[in-house]
C-alpha cells in the first residue's frame, strides 16, 4: 500500500543526532531539555505520540522521513526530568513545519511500503539465516553465548524493520533503510550488509582458530 495523502496530521517532532527509530522497535530516552520536557508533558495528556527524526551531526540537517514513537512507560525525575520508554509506530514524511518553538511541530503524512508483487518469505528466510550466522560467529569470536530473541518477527516487513533497527553505528545506512518504500529492496540491502558482516566475522574466527 502506497502512502496516502489523506492520512495527514500535526505531530510534535524530536530530532535526535544519529538515532533512527523503526516501527515495532523500542527506544528509551532521557528527557532533560526544557523544550522537550514541555513536549512530553503535553503529549502525555494527549495520545502519547511524537515523531523521531534523525539529525545529521555533520551538517545539522534534519531528515524528512521519521518514525512515530508512542510513550509506553515514563518515570518522572527531579527537576521535571523524565525517563521514558517508547515504541516505534508508523513511518511518516514531514510535509512542512507548522512551528519551531518551543519545539518543532510538523505536518506529516503516514507512509507504508508498496504492496509486494512477489512472495517475500524466501528472501526473509535468507536474511534470518544470515542473521543467525552473524550471531553464531560473533559468539564464537567473543567466547560468549549470544542468542537471538525468541520473538524474532516472522513477517518479512517486520523482520526488515527488526534487522534495520538492530544495526549499530551506521545511522546513515539505517536512515536509508527507513526511507525505502519497498520491502524487497530493504531485505536485499540487509542481506548484503549481513553477508559482508558474516564473511568478515568468519575470516576473523578462522584466524583466531589458527592462532589458538
FENKAWO-V590188 format. One record per residue. N is the residue number from 1. RES is the residue in three letters. SS is DSSP state (A for helix, B for strand, O for the rest). D_CENTER is the distance of its C-alpha to the mean C-alpha in Angstrom with 1 decimal. Layout:
N/RES/SS/D_CENTER
N/RES/SS/D_CENTER
This chain:
1/UNK/O/20.2
2/UNK/O/19.8
3/UNK/O/18.8
4/UNK/O/21.5
5/UNK/O/23.1
6/UNK/O/24.5
7/UNK/O/21.2
8/UNK/B/21.3
9/UNK/B/21.1
10/UNK/B/21.0
11/UNK/B/18.0
12/UNK/B/18.0
13/UNK/B/15.4
14/UNK/B/14.1
15/UNK/B/13.6
16/UNK/B/12.2
17/UNK/B/13.2
18/UNK/O/10.8
19/UNK/O/7.8
20/UNK/O/4.6
21/UNK/O/2.9
22/UNK/O/2.9
23/UNK/O/6.6
24/UNK/O/8.3
25/UNK/O/6.3
26/UNK/B/8.5
27/UNK/B/8.6
28/UNK/B/12.3
29/UNK/B/13.9
30/UNK/B/17.5
31/UNK/B/19.0
32/UNK/O/22.1
33/UNK/O/22.7
34/UNK/A/25.3
35/UNK/A/23.6
36/UNK/A/20.4
37/UNK/A/22.7
38/UNK/A/24.4
39/UNK/A/21.2
40/UNK/A/20.4
41/UNK/A/24.0
42/UNK/A/24.1
43/UNK/A/21.1
44/UNK/O/22.2
45/UNK/O/25.4
46/UNK/O/23.7
47/UNK/O/20.8
48/UNK/O/18.5
49/UNK/B/15.8
50/UNK/B/14.5
51/UNK/B/12.0
52/UNK/B/9.5
53/UNK/B/10.2
54/UNK/B/10.1
55/UNK/B/13.7
56/UNK/O/15.3
57/UNK/O/17.4
58/UNK/O/20.1
59/UNK/O/21.1
60/UNK/O/19.4
61/UNK/O/18.2
62/UNK/B/15.6
63/UNK/O/13.3
64/UNK/O/14.6
65/UNK/B/11.5
66/UNK/B/8.9
67/UNK/B/7.6
68/UNK/B/10.3
69/UNK/B/10.3
70/UNK/B/13.4
71/UNK/B/15.4
72/UNK/B/16.4
73/UNK/B/18.6
74/UNK/B/20.1
75/UNK/B/22.9
76/UNK/B/25.2
77/UNK/O/26.4
78/UNK/A/29.5
79/UNK/A/29.7
80/UNK/A/27.4
81/UNK/O/24.3
82/UNK/B/21.7
83/UNK/B/19.2
84/UNK/B/16.7
85/UNK/B/14.2
86/UNK/B/11.7
87/UNK/B/9.9
88/UNK/B/7.4
89/UNK/B/10.0
90/UNK/B/10.9
91/UNK/B/9.8
92/UNK/B/12.6
93/UNK/B/14.7
94/UNK/B/16.8
95/UNK/B/20.4
96/UNK/B/22.1
97/UNK/B/22.3
98/UNK/B/24.6
99/UNK/B/25.2
100/UNK/O/24.1
101/UNK/O/26.0
102/UNK/O/25.8
103/UNK/O/22.0
104/UNK/O/20.4
105/UNK/B/20.5
106/UNK/B/19.5
107/UNK/B/20.8
108/UNK/B/17.9
109/UNK/B/17.9
110/UNK/B/15.6
111/UNK/B/14.7
112/UNK/O/14.4
113/UNK/O/15.0
114/UNK/O/18.7
115/UNK/O/20.7
116/UNK/O/21.1
117/UNK/O/24.7
118/UNK/O/24.7
119/UNK/O/24.0
120/UNK/O/20.6
121/UNK/A/21.5
122/UNK/A/23.2
123/UNK/A/20.3
124/UNK/A/17.9
125/UNK/A/20.6
126/UNK/A/20.9
127/UNK/A/17.2
128/UNK/A/17.6
129/UNK/A/20.9
130/UNK/A/19.5
131/UNK/A/16.9
132/UNK/A/19.9
133/UNK/A/22.0
134/UNK/A/19.6
135/UNK/A/19.5
136/UNK/A/23.3
137/UNK/A/24.1
138/UNK/A/22.0
139/UNK/A/23.9
140/UNK/A/27.2
141/UNK/A/26.7
142/UNK/A/26.0
143/UNK/O/28.5
144/UNK/O/25.9
145/UNK/O/25.1
146/UNK/O/21.4
147/UNK/O/20.4
148/UNK/O/17.5
149/UNK/O/17.0
150/UNK/O/19.5
151/UNK/O/17.1
152/UNK/O/15.1
153/UNK/O/14.5
154/UNK/O/17.5
155/UNK/O/16.6
156/UNK/A/15.5
157/UNK/A/12.9
158/UNK/A/11.2
159/UNK/A/11.8
160/UNK/A/10.1
161/UNK/A/6.8
162/UNK/A/7.7
163/UNK/A/8.9
164/UNK/A/6.3
165/UNK/A/4.0
166/UNK/O/7.6
167/UNK/O/8.8
168/UNK/O/10.4
169/UNK/O/12.3
170/UNK/O/11.4
171/UNK/A/9.3
172/UNK/A/11.4
173/UNK/A/10.8
174/UNK/A/7.0
175/UNK/A/8.1
176/UNK/A/10.8
177/UNK/A/8.9
178/UNK/A/7.1
179/UNK/A/10.7
180/UNK/O/12.5
181/UNK/O/14.5
182/UNK/O/15.8
183/UNK/A/14.5
184/UNK/A/17.3
185/UNK/A/16.4
186/UNK/A/12.7
187/UNK/A/14.3
188/UNK/A/17.1
189/UNK/A/15.2
190/UNK/A/13.4
191/UNK/A/17.0
192/UNK/A/18.3
193/UNK/A/15.9
194/UNK/A/16.7
195/UNK/A/20.4
196/UNK/A/20.7
197/UNK/A/19.3
198/UNK/A/21.6
199/UNK/A/24.6
200/UNK/A/24.1
201/UNK/A/24.0
202/UNK/A/26.9
203/UNK/A/29.0
204/UNK/A/28.4
205/UNK/A/29.3
206/UNK/A/32.4
207/UNK/A/33.5
208/UNK/A/33.1
209/UNK/A/35.2
210/UNK/A/37.9
211/UNK/A/38.1
212/UNK/O/38.4
